[in-house]
Amino acid sequence: MDNIFSLVRALVQGADEKAQRTIIDSIRNLTLSLEAPEDTYGRLEAVFMELAMAKTAVDLKLFDHILEKKGPSTTSELAEKTSATPVLLGRLLRCLVALSMIKEIAEDTYEGNHITEHLTTPLGKAMAMFSIDVDAPLVLAIPGFLKENGYDDITDPKHCPL
């Protein structure tokens, strides 16, 4: 199994940007085609959790604090740097681990990963905030708008869900 992962990593790393996107999209489609019903339900439910947790971590500068140390950070160390209580922060950190946004390397001890790094860039931080503050309310308005308008074609650009 490790050989398969190594081959795929090498294939992606050796490809140009367009080929990388094609490979990653193909892998995503493969994983979706193998999903059990419970996996689909969990994946759909997790979409909101990922956004909420990314924004919360950005608001707390949690990803920045984790990467600044350049080594493992404990919950109590991170609590001293944020406004979160240790108990709540521990729950947030465990959720971030479950969402693969950080790594737990030992009990109550965390490090960053490539996703942590992505979410400390100016664009990553902006997207975490924009997705919750702007995108989510607009996207979540679509089903209600379509239902209220009888699922009719949208022909007036001033009367649309976005």
Disulfide bonds with the S-S distance in Angstrom:
none
